[in-house]
């Protein structure tokens, strides 16, 4: 479940900041690192999610991010 939403959340956080999607960004921001239970060895992580969104919620979020990115590229072009 995590990987399905992680790329959308990363794209949202870095490029879009979709309004009303803070929950999704928090649930999917946590990376997969060794020693995640010892914060002295790694960067800060959000808490582990105990409940994942439904398939429909995943798809709606991914679609919102994809549409947001498409509109951003149409309006602003691609800059590196």
N, C-alpha and C positions, 0 to 999 in steps of 0.2 A: 504494500500500500504506500509506503513512504516514497519510493522512487517514482511512482506514478505522479505524485504531486510536487516533488522536489524541484524539478526543472521549471514548472509553472511558477512556483513560489519564488524561486531565484530570479526569474525574468521579471516577475511582478515587483519584487523588492528593488531590483537594480534599475529597471527602466520605466516602470509604470506607477507604482504606488496606488493601485486600484482602491477606490473608496469603498469602505465596508468589507474589506477582505483581510483585515488584520488577523483574524482567527486562522485563516488558511496559511498566511505567511508564517505564523508562529508554529503551527502543527508541522509544517513541512520544512522549516529552516534547519532543523537539527541534522547535522551531518552524521556520517558513520565513521567514527574514529575509535582507535584503541583507547582504553583507559578513560572513557567518558564519565565514569563515576569519580574520577580524581581530577577536579578542576585545576589543580596545581600543574598538571601535565599537559593540558590542552586549553584551547580558547573556551569562552563562555558558550554554553548550550542552553537552549530552551528545555523545559521539562519534557520527558518522554510522554508521548501521547498514549493514552489508554483506550481511546475510542477514535476510530478513523471515520471520516465522512463516508457517506454512501457512494455508490458508483455514480449515481445521478449528480451528486454534489461535486465529485471529482471532475466529471465531464463538464459541468456548468462552469466551474472555476477555470479549467484548462481552456475552454472555449472563450471565456471572457479575456483571459490573458492573450490567447492567440489573436483575437479580434483587436485588442488594445495595441499589441505589437504591430499588427498590420496597419492600423490607422496611424500609429506613430511614424512608421516608415513612409507611408504615403505623404504625410504632412511635413515631415522633417528630413526625409531621405536617410541614407545610411552614412554614418560618420565613424571612422575608426580612430 
